[in-house]
Amino acid sequence: MSEKTLSIGLKGLEGYRVQVEVQVIDGLESIVVVGLPDASVKESKERVSAALHSMGFPLIDKKVVINLSPAVTKEKRAFV
């Protein structure tokens, strides 16, 4: 099962779109977060696990892969 949604990320006070793609596959119980290598993202595995368990989605024999990537990569250019 694979699902996609849009979210936001913050860089300072500025927000940017993030595409979140989650795939649940058979395997050892684990959560893997890839993309957007920010320390706070890597630490979110425990929060994701707790949220899934509280919603009634046990992770027994399931591997959850979460891919985070910029949804749009537009650079702002200053005109002089």
C-alpha positions as CSV (number, residue, x, y, z in Angstrom):
1,M,0.0,0.0,0.0
2,S,1.4,3.4,-1.0
3,E,-0.1,6.8,-0.3
4,K,0.9,10.4,-1.1
5,T,0.0,13.7,0.4
6,L,1.3,17.3,0.7
7,S,2.6,18.9,3.8
8,I,4.8,21.8,4.7
9,G,8.4,22.2,6.0
10,L,9.9,25.2,7.7
11,K,13.2,26.8,7.0
12,G,13.5,29.6,9.5
13,L,10.2,31.5,9.3
14,E,9.6,30.5,5.6
15,G,7.5,27.5,4.6
16,Y,7.9,25.3,1.6
17,R,5.8,22.3,0.3
18,V,6.9,18.8,1.0
19,Q,5.5,15.7,-0.7
20,V,5.1,12.8,1.8
21,E,4.9,9.3,0.3
22,V,4.3,6.4,2.7
23,Q,4.6,2.8,1.8
24,V,3.7,-0.1,4.2
25,I,5.3,-3.5,3.3
26,D,5.7,-6.8,4.9
27,G,8.9,-7.2,6.9
28,L,10.4,-6.6,10.3
29,E,8.6,-4.0,12.4
30,S,10.4,-0.7,11.6
31,I,9.9,2.9,10.4
32,V,12.3,4.4,8.0
33,V,12.3,8.1,7.1
34,V,14.2,9.1,4.0
35,G,14.7,12.4,2.3
36,L,15.0,16.0,3.7
37,P,17.9,15.1,6.1
38,D,16.9,17.3,9.1
39,A,17.6,16.0,12.6
40,S,14.0,16.7,13.7
41,V,12.7,14.6,10.9
42,K,14.9,11.7,11.9
43,E,13.7,12.0,15.5
44,S,10.1,11.8,14.4
45,K,10.0,7.9,14.1
46,E,8.9,7.5,17.6
47,R,6.1,10.1,17.2
48,V,4.9,8.3,14.0
49,S,5.0,4.9,15.7
50,A,3.0,6.2,18.7
51,A,0.4,7.9,16.4
52,L,-0.1,4.8,14.3
53,H,-0.5,2.6,17.5
54,S,-3.0,5.1,19.0
55,M,-5.1,5.1,15.8
56,G,-5.3,1.3,16.0
57,F,-2.8,0.4,13.3
58,P,-0.4,-2.1,14.8
59,L,2.9,-2.5,13.0
60,I,3.4,-6.2,13.7
61,D,5.4,-7.6,10.8
62,K,5.2,-4.3,8.9
63,K,7.9,-2.0,7.6
64,V,6.8,1.7,7.1
65,V,8.9,3.7,4.6
66,I,8.3,7.4,4.6
67,N,9.8,9.5,1.8
68,L,9.9,13.3,2.2
69,S,10.8,15.4,-0.8
70,P,10.4,19.0,-1.9
71,A,7.1,19.1,-3.9
72,V,8.3,22.1,-5.9
73,T,11.8,23.3,-6.3
74,K,11.6,26.9,-7.4
75,E,14.3,29.3,-6.4
76,K,13.6,32.9,-5.7
77,R,15.7,35.3,-7.6
78,A,16.4,38.9,-6.7
79,F,16.3,41.4,-9.5
80,V,18.7,44.3,-9.3
